[in-house]
Amino acid sequence: MKKMIRTMCAGALALGVAATFGAGVARADDKVTLGVAIPTADHGFTGGIVWWANEAKKDLEKAHPDLKVIVKTAANAPDQANQLQDLVTVNKINALVIFPYESASLTQPVAQVKKQGVYVTVVDRGLTDTSAQDAYVAGDNTAFGKIPAEYLAKQLGGKGDIVALRGIPTTLDNERWTAFTSVMKGYPGIKILDAKYANWNRDDAFKTMQDYLTRFKHIDAVWAADDDMAVGVLKAIDQAKRNDIKIVFGGAGSKEMVKRVMDGDPLIKADVSYSPKFIYDAIKLTAEARLQGKALPPTTIIPSVLITKENAKQFYFPDSPF
């Protein structure tokens, strides 16, 4: 997996050689001031995002004296929009890597940054108007939804009742949900009882699952769609002492969930990879391309992989914050 990601990243830089100079494209002899705008560490995955972003800053500034990386974290969408303006007017950035707090509300602020000549790489949570960005780097959100659906359908033998938890209303959540439901359409014996947003948050997922457990007397499987949300789901199931649920499928490959897969947890039998390290890759790709006066391909996708007991050790990083 690591080799695959490295290969894709190298290919992305190689494809950037065709860039031309102009608005948003730095000359190779310019210094690069790169702003990084990301959400605060309000749950495990974003904790990983913040950690990897700061690792990128440390590594890249050490390797490139002409590079300055400024990392900003935001607790909400308006806060992030304000930070974007500060990065342009105060910090004088000429490149931006942004993991948008939300898709729709950040599209216009990012577009304004791009109009001021800043090269923009959007990570993971895509904007609603792609003309507001120069490049997009993300995990494979289609596979993130497709892989769990195929796994659950197989494990349930094509029959059963499922509840789902969605993240935050974003383009990536829509991609995952569309992929998941597209697979499930091929299994008329499987019924999705309900799907609610739980904001990629353990506490919100706990409350959502409590509601499901109260309303539905029989549930065969849960698509939690995120490992943090899976933790909240498991807590609710345990408190309710329900034994009808056969599988809880999270997502992202957190060390806690991967360890459960390795140990043969009866509910957490598999996971799907979606590492927060892609923020490191996006920052590195953008910084090194800009230092050479190059642009990235419009889209770089880092693949997702089914994690089972057979391959879980490849995805277990005990020293990682996520």
Secondary structure by P-SEA (a helix, b strand, c coil): caaaaaaaaaaaaaacccccccccccccccccbbbbbbbccccaaaaaaaaaaaaaaaaaaaacccbbbbbbbbccaaaaaaaaaaaaccccccbbbbcccccccaaaaaaaaaaabbbbbbccccccccccccbbbbccaaaaaaaaaaaaaaaacccbbbbbbbccccaaaaaaaaaaaaaacccccccccccccccccaaaaaaaaaaaaaacccccccccccaaaaaaaaaaaaaaccccccbbbbccccaaaaaaaaacccccccbbbbccaaaaaaaaaaaaaaaaccccccbbbbbbbbbccccccccccccccc
